[in-house]
Amino acid sequence: MLTPLRSSLVLLLLWSFWVPASGRAEDARFEELRARASRLDSLGPFLERYLGTCKDELSRSDCEENVRVQRRGLDRGVYAAVLTEQTLDIVRVIRTPSGHRFVVTPFIDGGGIALTHGEPRRQDAEGRPIIGLLVLDGTLPHGMDELALESALRTGRLELEVVFRPEGTWRLRRKGENGFYEGVKARFLGLRLTESRTGAELASRVY
């Protein structure tokens, strides 16, 4: 079973410092992107369908061809998924002079198959796949103060919406043990972080 990676345990390969557009303009860009995406009620079944499983030796050739055909069709699409329970595993919050910086580890466990931004090619000393981080800058919405944010973090009331385009699969042998990490590599086109109880947006970015 693939264990979700916490951002505090993943090496930082690349920081992207940028001057944010206004919150309203960024939100409008995200909404436009999301409107073009197919909504996934659950990420796991999509990843299983994309990766495909062909175990029967007698039908393996036909099965693998069917998977390739299906994958080419899925590659043409843009998809959106909302993460709830996993959000705190992959999002770290840093206070900045102008607001908050949300550092996202784009390695999402979909039930044993990972969705990643790009492809992890190496592992750290403890065998965890290394993936570059994504950054969102934001300010607290009207009506939310520092205490309310801390409460949302403490109780897990954060949701992360991911808009992505799949671009293939990857496999990485586990270091020091049998088996592989495996997943679907994608281009993350946009991210939005919200407080789940009110739906208030904390940050969004289109990449």
Summary of the structure (lengths in Angstrom):
residues: 207
radius of gyration: 18.0
end to end distance: 30.4
largest distance: 62.2
contacts: 607
relative contact order: 0.22
helix: 27%
strand: 35%
